[in-house]
Every structure is written in C-alpha cells, then in structure tokens.
Amino acid sequence: PRFREYVVPERHPSYRYADEFRVGAVLPDNGVTYYDVPGEYHVVGYRYAYVNDHAVLVDPRTHRIVQIID
C-alpha cells in the first residue's frame, strides 16, 4: 500500500503496449522506461514502469509484468 501511494502519483510517461495488458505479459527490451524502486519500500529485485497509463512492477531480467499497481 505504501508503494502504491508513492508510485501512482509519480505518473512518468506511459508506454503504449498493444498486446494483451496483464500480469505475465512480457514487455519489449526497447521503448519502456524502467525505474528503480526506492529502498524504503523493500521491493527487492524488481523495477517499475508505466504501461497503458498503469504503474506495473516488472522483473528486470525477463521484463515480465509481475503486478499491476493501479
């Protein structure tokens, strides 16, 4: 919940994903901007991005969406 309160208002530019937008979808290597999660939120091993106007947690090794935040 605290991370959601941080990430939703940030509203960085959003990547437009044309395929089915869902948990498990794999984002492309290029075109998506990935952001580090501040350490205070204890979300280790993931980054976040904005896709289709939603904040998402992404596994940086596979670019797979692991959670849609908002």
C-alpha positions in Angstrom: 0.0 0.0 0.0 2.8 2.5 0.8 4.5 1.8 -2.5 1.2 2.3 -4.3 0.9 5.7 -2.6 4.3 6.5 -4.0 4.2 5.2 -7.5 0.6 6.2 -8.6 1.1 10.0 -8.2 4.6 9.8 -9.9 2.9 9.5 -13.3 6.0 9.2 -15.5 5.4 8.9 -19.3 3.5 5.8 -20.2 4.5 3.2 -22.7 1.7 2.1 -25.0 1.5 -1.8 -25.0 -0.5 -3.1 -28.0 -0.8 -6.7 -26.9 -2.9 -8.1 -24.0 -2.1 -6.0 -20.9 -2.0 -8.4 -18.0 0.2 -9.9 -15.3 2.7 -12.2 -17.0 2.9 -10.1 -20.2 6.5 -9.6 -21.4 7.4 -6.0 -22.2 9.9 -5.2 -25.0 13.6 -4.5 -24.4 13.3 -1.1 -26.0 10.9 1.8 -25.6 9.8 1.1 -22.0 11.4 3.2 -19.2 12.1 1.2 -16.1 12.6 2.9 -12.8 14.3 1.8 -9.6 12.1 1.2 -6.5 13.3 3.3 -3.6 14.9 1.1 -0.9 12.4 2.3 1.8 9.7 0.2 0.1 11.6 -3.1 0.4 10.7 -4.3 -3.0 13.9 -6.1 -3.9 14.7 -7.5 -7.3 12.0 -5.5 -9.2 11.7 -2.2 -11.1 8.6 -0.4 -12.0 7.3 1.2 -15.2 4.2 2.9 -16.6 2.3 0.9 -19.2 -1.0 1.9 -20.7 -1.3 4.5 -18.0 -0.9 2.0 -15.2 2.1 1.5 -12.8 3.4 -2.0 -13.0 6.1 -4.0 -11.2 8.5 -5.7 -13.6 11.1 -8.4 -13.3 14.1 -6.6 -14.8 15.7 -9.9 -16.1 12.7 -11.0 -18.1 10.7 -7.8 -18.5 7.7 -9.7 -17.3 4.9 -7.8 -15.5 4.6 -9.3 -12.0 2.0 -6.9 -10.7 -0.3 -4.1 -11.9 -0.2 -1.5 -9.2 -3.2 0.7 -10.0 
